[in-house]
Amino acid sequence: MEELYHALKKHLDNGRVSKEVADLSSYSFDASFGEYMPDIICQPMSTEEVVHIVKLSNQYDVPIYPRGSGTSLSGGPLAVHGGIVLDFSRWDNEITVYENDLMMEVSPGVITEKIHKVAESYGLMYPPDPSSSRVSTIGGNLAENAGGPRCLKYGVTKDYVVGLEVVTANGDIIHCGGRTVKNVTGYDMTKLIVGSEGTLGIITKATLQLIPKPIDTKTAMLQFDDFITSGEAVSKILRSGILPSKIEIMDKYCVDAVLSTHPIENVTADAESVLLVELDGHPLALEAEMKIIEETCAALPGCKVIIAEDEKQASELWEVRKLVSPAIVKFGPTKISEDTSVPVSQIPAFFEEIERIRQTYQLNLVVFGHAGDGNLHPNIITDKRKPEEMKRAEEAVAEIFKASLKLGGTLSGEHGIGLFKKPFMYNEFDEAGMKFMKDVKQALDPNNRLNPGKIFPDEHERFVLVHDE
Amino acid sequence: MEELYHALKKHLDNGRVSKEVADLSSYSFDASFGEYMPDIICQPMSTEEVVHIVKLSNQYDVPIYPRGSGTSLSGGPLAVHGGIVLDFSRWDNEITVYENDLMMEVSPGVITEKIHKVAESYGLMYPPDPSSSRVSTIGGNLAENAGGPRCLKYGVTKDYVVGLEVVTANGDIIHCGGRTVKNVTGYDMTKLIVGSEGTLGIITKATLQLIPKPIDTKTAMLQFDDFITSGEAVSKILRSGILPSKIEIMDKYCVDAVLSTHPIENVTADAESVLLVELDGHPLALEAEMKIIEETCAALPGCKVIIAEDEKQASELWEVRKLVSPAIVKFGPTKISEDTSVPVSQIPAFFEEIERIRQTYQLNLVVFGHAGDGNLHPNIITDKRKPEEMKRAEEAVAEIFKASLKLGGTLSGEHGIGLFKKPFMYNEFDEAGMKFMKDVKQALDPNNRLNPGKIFPDEHERFVLVHDE
């Protein structure tokens, strides 16, 4: 490792290589649970530097763990087998806008919010809006195929990537896609790499597609006496001929937690379930479309509709959703944020399952998420110093995934499998399905050096939150 | 082959296996140029039958060529190495609509238009609209990742596939994706298989995402004195905050050919370039948005705007675009339909290149296509009985791709590489890029039995339209 360290230092100047314990521990965690010390951290700022690092990692047979801002909730960037952490956060400054192509080329360390702002300065929009966008890098978003509320109408990160520069496991530079919207030349390596969690290649440049920024938005809050009706409302809205930009859902525990610390005018805590709906487009259409939604929902039993009269009221209503994550920590210091997707029609059934699991395991289990596309985030708020409660949480998480899969859902909608969900992979895939994916991994990274220990479970691996002493 | 034939007949009843010459010749061609006789044709109607066929093909070491309606313009389904053609056209009847999930599950032989109609009967829309949709099967659309005019706003086939059932090269059945909009569980095998032209697996079932059907549409025709301005208009429209559902372009040769046989009121043949713009959404918004487009374009020099007053006039204007393909055959009996994509800002430069190539090679070379996303279709109308002219056409095609790549474009936007474009693959990819794709093919189809002879060129292969006697 000493030799590798010195070899790396030859290629990366200005203190961009370190094996100081203090530095290494800063990279030993992410927004999930794990803690794993790497041996060396590197901060590349060019494709050539990444190539050098990959070639050295091959020479010294050491794994590589690419990393952005470490906001992963699935343990994606954790260096579970030690080795090199490739921190892209300093390569954050390359943004080229091709305004007449509605495209933008970026380096992997650019913060997502900066992409939003630059696009908007051209009257354009980069739709994917993960809630970590103020902190997360585009490289991390690409690795995990990040989502966000706006995905209902506009799709996920993958839908806005038209070209990539990638350094392969053996240190080659390849170009996938290009600067065109439509491209069916050869296999779609772009969409294979995006979402592959850094296990098939290292992204060093991305060309993103932008769209015209919608002229206006309009918001409504729908409060329901029971969550079954709120789930039905989602399908009803989508069947009314209108595609909202966002439909978010929160259960009563979330709303309650928010309002108890942050009261909002007109919003009461007595609803069982709350939907927030945002429309975007031309102001005249928004007016008329919101009327259709109001009529559709007012016809449902126990539904109260609040339509924001102006931007100020709209952002107040959205506060309820934005404050859920900070508010629910009042239930305890440890938050287990889960992520699953179910078919939209199964949202009510999934909510019933969550309520059952809450009762069975006696946990602070709340649920919110992107109801419009069925991507829900059950969160368990607990205390990792209480091993007995953590055991119950472990079992509850397993039950949540079982429930989701039973309803036709999937293990992850937008956070990725990473480290923490791989024990459940065989619940969703059979041997043949896993083999198909493993064959791709084996073909493109035969020595398993790119982010090893992720996605594919070890034999007999099971989900563990707390290790027995 | 005799033994294989009898083995296949044991699994497929009712005359769904044939080696009669008359049958085989019906499957020897598609909508492109080639003619290759298969040895056997099979018409499977279930996943199990496909598994049997694949296993027998392995046992007898014979290639398999999946095929829908044979509308491919790139030679995708041609049995270039003989073997088995897998005709899916009789497995055309399985359609399950999950209306509250906005999803539809279909068998591979379902005609694309039927999918459109069934979706519409639920107030929903399946956006991809390749121009062959009345004839093409969804299986073919999936294999080639088909596009169409509406892709500007809504994206391509791939963007609407959330789940697949696939029979792998060794006869396993795998399930990719599922019935959820968002899914980041493992590698995205769904989007890898879609567009892989039948070379990585055989699709036996697909789950498609539907969207709310827009309430209304509005059409405008923009006629320009020069094509540079028309190209600029595309970027200007997209920068005005409005995302039309379609922006189609035709050069004067196309418009002329249509109007000479089919005069349309108000439309004159004197424009150098014509755009057709369609907006969709709420009627109130359409009115206001069309005004913005009118103002944006009226400010451009030499632009004449016609806005359709009603649906009847709109469909008359669209006739101009729809009749291009049938109309241009008046220039000759042989049509070489090409397909390339360039960055939107490069459309004027590409049109200049096309004009130069037209002059240099003295050919009936016209161009039309989906200007909003830069996907253009240069067409050479010639006569395959004139070898000298065909030679010039060959050279012109090579020049067209050279021009497109020089402008940052790609070999294919929506027709696929198939047989006819593979000689150009090394013009777009270098060795490392090709190796990356070949490694995936090798991993998933190690014996090269699935649609062999496509996408990857042989050594020193060059583009040939006419073989020397």
Interface residues (C-beta under 8 A of the other chain):
Chain A: Y98 E99 N100 D101 L102 M103 Y122 G123 L124 E144 N145 G147 C151 L152 G155 V156 K158 D159 T168 D172 I173 I174 H175 C176 G177 G178 R179 T180 V181 K182 N183 V184 T185 G186 Y187 D188 M189 K191 L192 V194 G195 S196 L200 G201 I211 P212 K213 P214 I215 S235 L238 R239 S240 G241 I242 L243 G281 H282 L284 A285 E287 A288 E289 S341 V342 P343 V344 S345 Q346 H370 D373 G374 N375 G408 G409 T410 L411 S412 G413 E414 H415 G416 I417 K421 M425 E428 F429 D430 A432 G433 M434 K435 F436 M437 D439 V440 K441 Q442 A443 L444 I455
Chain B: Y98 E99 N100 D101 L102 M103 Y122 G123 L124 E144 N145 G147 C151 L152 G155 V156 K158 D159 T168 D172 I173 I174 H175 C176 G177 G178 R179 T180 V181 K182 N183 V184 T185 G186 Y187 D188 M189 K191 L192 V194 G195 S196 L200 G201 I211 P212 K213 P214 I215 S235 L238 R239 S240 G241 I242 L243 G281 H282 L284 A285 E287 A288 E289 S341 V342 P343 V344 S345 Q346 H370 D373 G374 N375 G408 G409 T410 L411 S412 G413 E414 H415 G416 I417 K421 M425 E428 F429 D430 A432 G433 M434 K435 F436 M437 D439 V440 K441 Q442 A443 L444 I455
